[in-house]
């Protein structure tokens, strides 16, 4: 299957639930079923391989039942896809039981596929009736769309899975940003972080793990025979989104360690009583999150806030400091924030908490650069957003400098959201000239002034601007104003008036011949 066939098929399955529940809830029912179809097909492939090794299918099944480590995931006979396809009655109840049976046999899937009750009711009525579930299973069960190891590559299936996530996000409104960052933003961030084999990467607001996955995808582009993948770590506080993240990584055939909980209040990745340190951090925390008051920051036991405490109305720089504190001595971070995070408070008389925190980061030369993104990219807001890049070991040629990039016009109009082109057309053909994602990433990595795109400023310039480091302050992307000589303009006006006077005389003559009197100047 190619990517378009796969996307069309998966979206058809989503549409089969229309009318039963709100579109944003589709994912809670569809994603686990697609996931199980994939696991079941892969399990069948692995049994086929083991059958050749051990003589026959029954021998292979007996061995796998005793030793689950012989396969990626052990799928009990009563929960394999053929068993699911055969359901005709009590579908919701039995489907829920089969999911729980699979998770019982596979600890890694506990809290991932067993959190949905396909038999759930509201006011005594089933949320998704059996006839709808039957139709969904029928579509997903089509034999021409097999999801085994030889049928579809993990990267292709992963892209189709993220296509579904994007479609769900487009209809979900404000909460969409909690589980998905636009693909192109993730790729820009990953290309700039430039991951290396064997590095560790961390996302404290992991969502559906898309940003972590993009890091390894970018690494695979560079390393065709990757032997040491990135070690992925993420924490997510929403249990449904946590489940999506686990499924997303497994579908992409990537290994990662996920934790659940509020990272700021209870970070789970520790070494003793201190934060675990990582090579790379990539994240898109909720913008301007409130609820973290001064007492919270004062009582922190991990020494995470060396630059000061943010206001209770916005935890942006609280998140930045947590991520900075999670980097090792050579670590690098890429963080998506609200545009105001790099300018609020500058130029005001008196103190401002955000401005003072920025001052600490600029004065200590930890900010490598900032990218201003186009508007209307994100699913939960039309606002543009910025990418902040931190680096604890800036290269010599970037010491005491900040690379600013204004990509606000680097987009194409889309419905319902704008997008940054990746160079591929509808038929999957690639053109480097149309690859704006790589253009932005390369321009940042090169770090040289480009008119209307890149401006490298010194630390002194940032200080002179009172730590306002918004790219739009330094890079004008609109058409420049053209100023002309006043005498030249007045001369043109006189010339136009003379032409108008001649035309007026000619028209009066024509009207006179026609017997029409004109009392006003034409």
ABEGO torsion letter per residue (X at the ends): XBAAAAAAAAAAAAAAABGABBAAAAAAAAAAAAAAAAAAAAAAAAAAAAAAAAGBAAAAAAAAAABAAABABBBBAAABAAAAAABABGAAAAAAAAAAAAAAABAAABGAAAABBAABBBGGBBABBAAAAAAAAAAAABAABBABAAABBAAAAAAAAAAAAAAAAAAAEAAAAAABBBAAAAAAAAAAAGBBBGBBBBBABAEAGAAAAAAAAAAAAABABBABBBBBBBBBABAAAAAAAAAAAAAAGBBBBBBBEBAAABBABBBEABBBBBABBBBBBBBGBBGBBAAAAAABAAGABAAEBBBAABAAAAAAAAAAAABBAABBBBBBBBAAAAABGBGBBEBBAAAAAAAAAAAAGABAEBBBBBBGABAABABAEBBBBBBABBBAAABGBBBBBBAAABBBBBOABBBBBAGBBAAGBBBAAABAAAAAAAAAAAGBBBBGABBBBBAAAAAAAGGBABAAAABBABBBBBBBBAAAAAAAAAAAAAAAAAAAAAAAAAAAAAGBBBABBX
